[in-house]
Amino acid sequence: MNRIVDLLVTDLRYLVNDLSKDEGLICPSLYDTAQVIRMAPPEEGIWSAMDWLRDQQQPEGGWGKLDLPRIRDISTLAAVLALHQHGMRARDRA
């Protein structure tokens, strides 16, 4: 059973890494990433996800696309909650 889980996790990692390549229509989700960090942190740790989440912050301070205000508000709220809950590093708190 563990072998099957390991294979599925490996396949999912490759899939996520390829989401935005070749002009794909799907990209990693700010909201989903923030919620996973908050509610189901991966066993291997949250730091790569926290770095990615922090790197997605827009220059004016929010997360997400300016032309999608409702989605942007939800993404920003989720990101702020994840950073507040787990932001132990100075760069996360900033």
C-alpha positions in Angstrom: 0.0 0.0 0.0 2.8 2.5 0.8 4.3 1.9 -2.6 1.0 2.9 -4.3 0.8 6.0 -2.1 4.5 6.9 -2.9 3.8 6.5 -6.6 0.7 8.7 -6.5 2.5 11.4 -4.5 5.3 11.4 -7.0 2.9 11.6 -9.9 1.1 14.5 -8.3 4.3 16.4 -7.7 5.2 16.1 -11.4 1.7 17.2 -12.3 1.8 20.2 -10.1 5.3 21.2 -11.4 3.9 21.0 -15.0 0.7 22.9 -14.4 1.7 26.3 -15.8 4.0 25.0 -18.6 3.2 25.1 -22.3 0.5 27.8 -21.8 -1.6 25.5 -19.6 -4.9 26.8 -18.4 -4.4 25.5 -14.9 -1.9 27.0 -12.4 -1.1 26.4 -8.8 -3.8 27.9 -6.6 -2.9 30.6 -4.0 -6.1 29.7 -2.0 -5.6 26.0 -2.0 -1.9 26.3 -1.1 -2.6 28.5 1.8 -5.4 26.3 3.1 -3.2 23.2 2.9 -0.5 25.0 4.8 -3.0 25.9 7.5 -5.1 22.8 7.8 -3.1 19.8 6.5 0.6 20.7 6.4 2.7 18.2 4.5 4.9 15.8 6.5 8.0 17.0 4.8 7.4 20.5 6.0 5.7 23.7 4.8 8.7 25.9 4.0 8.8 25.5 0.2 5.0 26.1 0.1 5.4 29.2 2.4 8.2 30.5 0.1 6.0 30.0 -2.9 3.1 31.7 -1.3 5.1 34.6 -0.1 6.7 35.0 -3.6 3.2 35.3 -5.1 2.4 38.5 -3.2 1.7 41.5 -5.5 3.6 44.7 -5.1 0.7 46.5 -3.4 0.4 43.7 -0.8 -2.4 41.5 -2.0 -2.4 38.1 -3.6 -4.1 37.1 -6.9 -5.2 39.0 -10.0 -6.4 42.6 -9.7 -9.1 41.9 -12.3 -10.7 39.2 -10.2 -11.5 41.1 -6.9 -13.6 38.4 -5.2 -11.1 35.7 -5.9 -8.3 38.1 -5.0 -9.9 38.9 -1.6 -10.3 35.2 -0.7 -6.7 34.4 -1.9 -5.3 37.3 0.1 -7.2 36.3 3.2 -6.1 32.7 3.0 -2.5 33.7 2.4 -2.5 36.2 5.3 -4.0 33.5 7.6 -1.4 30.9 6.6 1.5 33.4 7.0 0.1 34.5 10.4 -0.3 31.0 11.7 3.0 29.6 10.5 5.2 32.6 9.7 8.0 32.1 12.1 10.7 33.5 9.9 11.4 37.2 9.6 10.7 37.2 5.8 7.3 35.5 6.4 6.3 38.1 9.1 7.4 41.0 6.9 
